[in-house]
């Protein structure tokens, strides 16, 4: 009886989150196989970039991304110089659905279609040569990936289907990794969550969108529960998460550590969920925010180009917009998503 009531409460608490994410996730699942097959046929005969060409770009400030152009290996990691991000690109033979890299440590969330054990998604740990050094299974469909500035920690968020409280819909699962060892440090659902000085717990907790600080073991993330999307401040050493404010999804910390770019829900007209997202920037000192000049729907975790510019993807193209809310969006790189800005190697 107790377990039955528990499941009913989980279902009620999860309804609001399902409204937001199930449309996106379900559409991704239904169409990803067909889309991957189409781009694969267009790209399989094309050669990958030579190692020396990749190394030449890595020797200068550059951007790493998932190449989405069918004139090269779509779905594979690409690189371009920051001096010409929409110019010539080098495309590797390394496929990823999501990726991130920092301090020479890369995290690739990938698919392995021929997996015999029924767990086709992988977290792959790689270096500047784009060779896998460690690999772990993922519990579901890749959604977000991040690596700490010092390269020691990583995080992956996946969509998971079949949790008892979700009623057949999707939930999220976020795992922290030791990037050096290639091991899991645990799911955020095992961390202690504190709000207004008191511990809170709910069976409908869902975590996603980690971004790491320069202080070892510290990070920000999103908690979805009972219709709220809370910004959390986390600490790996104490395994605690502190609620800072509501209405923040997929945070991305600025290079100076003082601001967070994020997406927030606004009323939408189209799509299964009837919800759209807009980009804003939050001042961590005041917890006040301002919207950015991008008015399109942005369902992405932003990346900072520098202290004054935010990058994000819309329909597999990457755009740039000023972080202070002025100006207008500009195309940064087309047919490229999951961008990562890196210094000279």
Secondary structure, DSSP 8 states (H G I E B T S, - for coil): -HHHHHHHHHHHHHHHHHHHHHHHHHHHHHHHHHHHHHHHHHHTTS----HHHHHHHHTSSEEEEEE--TTS-TTEEEEEEGGGTTS--EEEEEE-SEEEEETTEEEEEEE-TT-TTS--EEEEEE-TT--EEEEEE-SSEEEEEEE-TTSSEEEEEEEEE--GGGTTSEEEEEEEEETTTTEEEEEGGGSEEEETTEEE--TT-EEEEEEE-SSTTEEEEEEEETTEEEEEEEETTTTEEEEEEES-EEEEE-TTSSEEEEEEEEE-SSTTT-EEEEEEEEETTT--EEE-S--S---S--EEEETTEEEEEETTEEEEEETTS-S--EEEETTEEEEEEE---
